[in-house]
């Protein structure tokens, strides 16, 4: 199957979301929120960015205004490797800003 056929099967906005998230990840890495991952590949240190970069005020605002209830109720699962296989581990909804 060619790439165009695969892209047509994706929900509307999927390609745009992928492009946006790629730009966000690049910007975070370029601005000091990266860390060495597997085989020293740079990855975003999301926990540090959430806790130190965004901080307590951001999390409180998100909760108070209820602007992303799905993200708070069902956060993305954490991808982990078991051997060469990527599996997802379920994350619990955040209860509070972590210090």
N, C-alpha and C positions, 0 to 999 in steps of 0.2 A: 504494500500500500504506500502511496506517495505522501509526502508531507502535507500537501494541500488537502487531500482527502481526510487525513487525520485532523487537521485544523478545523475542517467543516463540522466535525463531530463534537467539538468543544462548545460549552455554553457561551452565549453572547458575552463579550467583554473579557474573556479568558486571556486572550493574547495581550490586551491592554493592561490587565492586572499583572501578568507576568513581567511585562516591560517595566511597569511602575515599580514593582517590588525589586527588580534587578537594579534599578537606579537608586532606590532607597538603600539597599544593601551595600552598593558601591560607595555611596556617600557616607554611610556610617563607618565603613572600614577606613575610608580616606580621612575621616575626622577622629580617629583614635578609638573607635569602638570595636576593633577587630581583635582576634586572638588566633593563635596557631591551633588548627584542628588536626584532623587525620592527615598524616604525611606532611605536616606543616603547612597545609593549605589554609589560607586566611578565611575565617568565618566571623560573622557578627557575634559578639558576646551580648546576646539579647538580655540576659539577666542584669548585667552591669548597666546596659543602656536604659532599661526600664527603671531600675532602682536609683541609679546615679544621674543619668542623663535627663530622664523625664521627671523623676522624683515624686514625692508624696502628693504634691499639689495636682499633678496630672491625674493620678489614679483617683484621688478624691473627686475631681471634676467629672471624670468618666462615670463614676458610680452615682454621683449626685444628679447629673443631667440625664442619665440612662441613655447615653448616645450609642452604646454598642452592647445591648443586653445579651446577644448571642455569644459574643466574644467572652464576656464575663461568665456566662452560665456554662458554656461549653468551649473552653479554650482549645486551640489546636493541640493535637497529641504531639508528644516529643518523639522525634525519630531517633532511634538507636540502632546500632549495628550488632547483630549476633552472627559472628563469622562474616560472611559476605552478604548476608541478607538483612535488608532494612525492615525493621518492624516499628510499629507505633506503640508508645506507652501512653495510656490515658493520663491527662493532667487534671487535677482537681481545680475547680474554679478558685480564683484568688480570693482570699478573705480580707487581706489588708496589705498595705505597703510593707515590704520586708526591710528591716533595718540591718 
